Amino acid sequence: MAAALALAGCSLAPLAAGAAAAAEPTLQSALDQLVSMPGGPPGAIAVIQHDGQTTVVQAGTGQLGATAPIQASDHLRLASVSKAFSGAVALSLVSDGVLHLSDAVGRWLPWLPSAWEHVTLAELLGHTSGIPDFSGTKAFQTALVADPQTAPAPYQLIEFAVGVCRDDPARCLSFTPGTAYAYSNSDNVIIGLMVAAATGQSYEAELQSRVLDPLGLAGTSLPPSSAMPSPFVHGYDGTDDVTSLFAADWAWSAGGVVATPTDTLAFIRAYVAGTLVDQATHQAQFSFRAGTSEPPGPGENSAGLAVFRYQTSCGTVYGHTGNTAGYTNFAAASADGRDAVVVSVNAQVSLKVDPVVFAALRSAEGQAVCQALAG
């Protein structure tokens, strides 16, 4: 979002004794430098899975005025990493034959603009729909500022993008669907609405039954309000605590998920490995084109269906990034899900706002990938 979003699984192995202390000095020093630099976040954590062992590397604090670092069991806002969760729900339904990657928006949501009716689920998952980003509209930003604690219903969120069509039909699509890439929060809200229409259940119920319960993610939720489950990491904009700045439903399926680093690591391992889908669906998901996550992850970014490929100097991982008011996250895993990394900080680190801090964060993410993939 502009103002706020900028807006049968793999279980987590027990922490190795002394793992944090044994972390590679380069990663520890990178996180230390990040939290101490001007404009850096108050705290940072990297949780790394390699060769059956989990390592936690921490720097700074989870709350200004306190000394305790961010813990792997603390809750954070995942922001756009939530898009991997909505992707997991939709692709699970594809695997079961309830939805199809070729399903058009008009089949399930005929009330949306006719210009969108032929956009497919695959194009939504891959951000090649051309549908305008609702969170970039002036109407959305005005409504968010006016009442940040009361989010509209999910179908009303997409109405902000529908308004673009009403005001200027020429802007109803940014390009012919399937011909270009443009990251859009509207895509994942429409995915959530399609899930509900196809199943007759709420998106939240499908998220619970298809992803959270099967993977045992008890520390993950999609809350409707701004309240955070305890314990949680405080999110900051400078020295301002923005943890509860707005209700999570302002982002909904595009960015509202709250989870612990422990749960996020378990999810990304299972998601990338294809635990929740059949082989054909998994293979279709892992077809990549030029495109970056938001914010960009380490190395060279490419876009698949609700997953990004990050080709780094130490190897290739797959996952998602996200940032929102008070939080920035990176979660990725090797293709088989065996090795994985989660890096989280309690500030919204943006390339546009502070490229120096962003470069330091991206460097730390790259070093975390190197440690996860170490031979």
N, C-alpha and C positions, 0 to 999 in steps of 0.2 A: 504494500500500500504506500501511497505517496507520503502521507503523514505518519503512518504507523507500520505499514508493511515494508515500505521503501521499495512496505510490508511484506505342530509336529516339527518345531523349529529348532534352531541352533541355540542351545542354552549357553549361558555365560559361565565360563570356567572360574573356579575360585581364584581370588587374587594370589599371586605368587608371593611367598614370604619375602618381605623387603623389596617388592617389585618397584615401588616408587623410588626408593633410594638407588636402585640399580639402573634406573632409566638412563638412556644415552645422554651425556652432558650436552650435546648439541640441541636436543629438544628442550631440555630443562632450561638452558640458557636462552633459547628462543622465546619461551613463555615468560621467563623472568624479564627479558628485555621488553617484550610486548606490554606487560602490565606496568612497567616503570617509565615508559616513554611518554612524552606529553601527548595527551589525547587518547592514551591507551585505556583499555578496559580495567576495572578494578581487579578482576580475577579471570583466570583461565584454567581449563582442565582438558587433558587429553587422556582418553581411555583407549588402550591399544590391545588388540587380540593378536597374538602371534604364537604359532606352534603350540596351541592348547593352553597358553598362559596369558593372563590379563595383567597389564601394567597400567598404573595410574600416575600421571605426571601433573602436578598442580603448581600454580603460581598465584600470588596475590590473595584476594579475599572474596568471599561470596556476598559480603555485606560491608559497606563502608562503615568504619567505626568499630569493626570486629576484626579478629585475626584469623578465624578459621577459613581455610580455602574452600573452594567449591568441591563438594563431595560427589562421588559417582551415584549416590542414592538421593541426591537433591533434585527437585523438579525445576525444569526450565521451559520456557516457551520455545518450541521448535521452529516456529515461523514456517518458511516454505519447505522445510523437510517434511511437513505435513502432506505435501503433494505426493510424496512417495507412498504415504499411507492411503490416500485416496486412489492412487494408482494400484496399490495392492488389492483394494476392495474391488475395483472395476475389473482388473485382470483375473481375479478369482471367479467373478461372475462370467467372464468370457470363457474361462477354462471349464465352467460347468454348463456352458451353453445358454445361459440366461441372457447375456449380452453378447454381441459380436463386435469385433473391431470395425467392421463395415457399417454398423448401425448408425443411422443418421439422426441428428438432433431432432429433426421434424417428426420422426417416428415416435419418440418418447415425450417430447416437449413441444407439441404443435402450436402452443401459444407464443413461442418465441418468434422473432422476426423471420419473415420468409427468406431473407438473404442468408440466414444461418441454417435453413432446414436441411441442406445437403452436407453440412459439415459432419464428419464421421467421428466416432469415438476415438479412433486411432489418431486423427488430426488433433483432437483435444488433448490426448495424452502426450503427444509430441510437440505441442505448441506450434502447430502449423495451421491452425484454424483461421487466423486472420481476424478473429473476433476481438473488438477493443477491450482493453483492460478496464474493468469497472472501477478499480481502485485509483486509476489515474484521472478520473473525471472530476470536474469541479463540484458537481452535485454530491458525489460521494464524500469528498473531503469536507464540504460544508456540513453535511449531515453528521459525519463523525465528530467534528469539532463541537457541534451543537449539543450532542448527547452521547458522549463516548461510552457510557455505561449501559446504554440500551441499544442493542443491535437489532436491525430489521430481520425479518424472517429470511431464510436463504433465498427463496424465490424473489424477494424484494432486492437482495443484493445485486442480482443480475439485471434488475430493472435499471440500475444506474448505467449499464452498458446499452440496454435497450433504448434509453434516452438519447444516446448518441445517434442511433438510427432515426429516431423521430426528428431530432433537430437537423440532421444532415444525412440523408440516405446515402450519399456518396461515401460517407465515412463508416457505414455499417459494417463493412469488411475492409481491413487494411490491405488485403491482397487476396487473390484467388486461393481458396483453401487448398493446402497441400503443396503450394509452390514456393513457400518461403517459411522462415522461422521467426517467431516473435513471442517472447515470454509473456504470458498473460494470466493473471489471477482468475479472469473470467472462465478460462478453460476448465479449471478444477472445480469451480462452483457448479458449472453445468454438468460436469462428471458426477458430482454428488447428487444433483437433481435427477440425472438419468438413472443412477443407482436406485434412488427411492421410487421412481416411476416404474422401473422394470421389476422390482421385488415387492412393491406394496408395503415395504418397511422403511423406516427412516434411515438416512445415511448413517447416523450414529449407531443404530442397532446392527446394521450390516458391518460396520467397522468393528464393533465388539465381537460379533459372532464369527467373522471371517478372518480377522487379523489378531485382535488383542487376546481373545480367549485361546485360540489354537497355539499362539506363541507364548502364552503365559505372561503377558505384559501387564502385570498388575499395577505398575507405576506409570501407566500411560492413559490419557483421557482426552476427550474433546469437550471441555467445559463450555457452557453457554455464557458464563459471566466473566468478570475480571478476577475472580477469586483464584488463588493458587493453592493446591494441596500442599500439606506440610510433610517434610521440610522442603523449602524452596530457596532458589537463588534469587536475590534481589537484582533487578535489572536497572541500569542507569543510563541517563543522558547527561554527561558531565558528572556533577554531584547530585543531580535530581533523581530521586527514586521514581522510576516510571513502570514499576512492576505491574501495577493495576491501572495503567493509564486508560485502557479501553477493554470492553468485553471481548472475549475471544471469538464470539460469533460474528464480529465484524470481518473476520478472516475466514471463518468456518472451514470448509474442506480444503481451502487453498492455503491455510496457515494457522489454524487454531489449536493444533495438538500441543499438549503439555506432556512431557515425559522426563524421565531420569536418563542420564548418560548410560547407565547400565541397561535400561530397556531399549534405548536407541541403538546401542551396539548389537543387542540380540536381534532387534528387528532388521537392521540393515544386513546382517549376515544371512538371515533367512530369506529376506526379500531378494537380494542379489543372487543367491543360490537357486532361486526358483522354487522354494519349498511350498508355496501356496498355490502354484499353478501347474498345468501340464507342460510337457516339453515344447509342444507347438506354440503355445502362448508365450512361453519364456523366450523362445527363439525369435518370435515376432517383436517382442519388447526390446530385444538387444540388437536392433538394426539402427545404426547411428548416422547422423548428419551433422553438419556444422551448426553449432549453437552452444551458448553458455548458460550455466545455471545462474541464479540471481541470489547472492552475489557470485561472481566467478569462483570456481574452486581451483585447487593447485594444478599446475601443468596445463596441457592443452585440453580444452573442454569440447565434448561432442554430446549431442542430445539424442536419446532414445525415447522410448515411451515411458514417461514418468520415472526415468532414470538417466543419469548423466555418466559419461565416461571421462575419467581424468587420467590422462597419459603423462606421467611424471618421469623424472630422470631415474627413479628407482623401480618403476614398473607401473602397471595400469590397475586402477581400482574403479569401482562403480558405485554411485550413490546420489546424494543430493546435498545442497546447501540451503541456508535460509537466514534471513535476518529480519528483525522487527524492532520496535521500540524496546531497548534494554537487552537485546539478546542477538547473538550470531552463532550459527552452528554449521558444522560440516560432518557428514556421516558417510562412510564409504567402506567397501569390502572388496576383496579379491573375487574373481569370477565364481569360485567354488564356495565362497562364504567362509572359508577357513580363517583367513586373516582379515582384520577390520580395524577401523579407527573412528573415533568420535572426538571432535574438538569443539568445545563450547566456551564462549566468553559472555560476560554479563554487561555488554554494551552493544549497540548497533554500530558495527564497523562497516563503513561504506567507502567504496572506491571514489565516489563523487565528493563525499564530505571531507575525507582525510586520506588521500592516496598513500601517504607515508605509513600510517598505522595499518591501513589495509594491506600494504605490501608486506609488513612485518607479520601480520596474521596469516597471510597466504604462504609465506615462507615457513612458518611454524607448522601449518597444515601439511606442507610438502615433507618436512622432516618427520612428522608423525607417520605419514605414509611410508617413508623409508624404513622407519622402525617396524611398522606392521609387516612389511614385506621382506625384512632382513632374512638373508639365507642362513 
